[in-house]
Amino acid sequence: MIRFVKTNRVNRYVLIVAGGSGSRMGTAFPKQFLTIVEKPLLFYTIEAFSNISFPVNIILILPKVHISYWRELCKSFNFNIPHKVVAGGKCRGESVKKGLEAIGDPEAIVAIHDGVRPFVDSDIIEKAFALASANGTAVPVCEITDSVRIIENATNRSFNRQIIRSVQTPQCFKLSILREAYNSPDSLNFTDDAGLLEYKGFKIFLFDGNRENIKITTPFDLLVAEAIIKKRKIQNRD
């Protein structure tokens, strides 16, 4: 049984949502369990939240059918970072809602993170919690480096890339705000937490993300992931 960390300060939680099927990866095996440089991808993600300067309660949200396999993986790799496993729902929004139900502290700050973003660094995580504590919301974003075009009504046109950003996770919020938003009957129609909160009238505060914080969805992403891991190993030796 996992006991959540309790302190006299505001308690922090992360919901790691890992419900991918592996369809875009071109495999029948869920991508969050794929091995990258000798261990499952999801291990790296959980490790990222255990290596910061303050305690965070980790809640891993998995499809119910994958929970027993996850426990076998943890046993075989001797993976013992404390975390709680929650069975997810039929869609991402329902899974997040189930994760929120596992948090008993009404004053918590909650980060929501994609399970297949294993390279989020400590600075981004810590900044997300700090900004959400001050502002209620905090979302990491990156500038677009490619030129972009909008396609609509069978035509296409250029668009100013300087006024758009790509959105990353962890997206961090006060729990009271999240619960209010996810109690809405239309909350399950959103695939992005910031989008839902904006729709419900909350202001979204943005901050600079990190380009290494990639989402692993395709075979090419795996090649990039391997390069990042090898680079970090060299840096840690130096």
Summary of the structure (lengths in Angstrom):
residues: 238
radius of gyration: 18.0
end to end distance: 38.5
largest distance: 57.6
contacts: 716
relative contact order: 0.17
helix: 38%
strand: 22%
